[in-house]
Amino acid sequence: MAVELETGLPSVHQFQSLIREKQAIELKLITNDVVIGTLRWQDPHCLCIDSNEGQTLILWRHAIAYLKLL
């Protein structure tokens, strides 16, 4: 059974806006690593980030401590 993205959630709407606007963000992970870049896509479990260092990263949602707009 596939897990679907809950499009009614405010966080999903916010992420979709960030993707559409290509807004720069800072993500701090629970490991204390910091990733700066733009969101590329989201699914129910992960976010894809194009980092400022030229890498495309797939991050598990549960690994994110916070997201900050830049």
C-alpha positions as CSV (number, residue, x, y, z in Angstrom):
1,M,0.0,0.0,0.0
2,A,1.4,3.4,-1.0
3,V,1.6,6.3,1.4
4,E,0.2,9.5,-0.1
5,L,1.3,13.0,0.6
6,E,-1.3,14.7,2.8
7,T,-1.9,17.8,0.7
8,G,-4.3,19.3,3.3
9,L,-1.4,19.8,5.8
10,P,0.0,23.4,6.2
11,S,3.5,22.1,6.1
12,V,2.9,20.5,2.7
13,H,1.5,23.8,1.4
14,Q,4.5,25.7,2.7
15,F,7.0,23.2,1.1
16,Q,5.1,23.5,-2.2
17,S,5.4,27.3,-2.1
18,L,9.1,27.1,-1.3
19,I,9.6,24.7,-4.3
20,R,7.6,26.9,-6.6
21,E,9.3,30.1,-5.6
22,K,12.8,28.5,-5.4
23,Q,13.2,30.1,-2.0
24,A,16.6,29.6,-0.4
25,I,16.4,27.7,2.9
26,E,18.6,26.5,5.7
27,L,17.9,23.0,7.1
28,K,19.5,21.9,10.4
29,L,19.5,18.2,10.8
30,I,19.3,16.3,14.1
31,T,23.0,15.4,13.6
32,N,23.8,19.2,13.8
33,D,24.7,19.3,10.1
34,V,23.4,22.3,8.2
35,V,22.3,22.2,4.6
36,I,21.6,25.5,2.6
37,G,19.9,25.4,-0.8
38,T,16.5,25.1,-2.4
39,L,13.8,22.5,-2.3
40,R,13.4,20.4,-5.4
41,W,10.6,18.0,-4.5
42,Q,8.9,16.4,-1.5
43,D,7.2,13.1,-0.9
44,P,5.7,11.6,2.3
45,H,9.1,10.5,3.7
46,C,11.8,12.7,2.1
47,L,12.8,16.1,0.8
48,C,15.1,16.7,-2.1
49,I,17.4,19.7,-1.7
50,D,19.7,21.3,-4.3
51,S,22.5,22.5,-2.0
52,N,24.5,25.6,-2.6
53,E,27.6,23.3,-2.8
54,G,26.2,21.8,-6.1
55,Q,24.9,18.6,-4.6
56,T,21.5,17.1,-4.8
57,L,20.6,15.6,-1.4
58,I,17.6,13.4,-0.4
59,L,16.9,13.9,3.3
60,W,14.5,11.9,5.5
61,R,11.9,14.2,7.0
62,H,12.5,12.8,10.5
63,A,16.2,13.8,10.3
64,I,15.3,17.5,10.1
65,A,15.5,19.6,13.3
66,Y,14.4,22.8,11.8
67,L,13.9,24.8,8.5
68,K,14.7,28.5,8.2
69,L,14.0,30.8,5.3
70,L,16.9,32.8,4.0
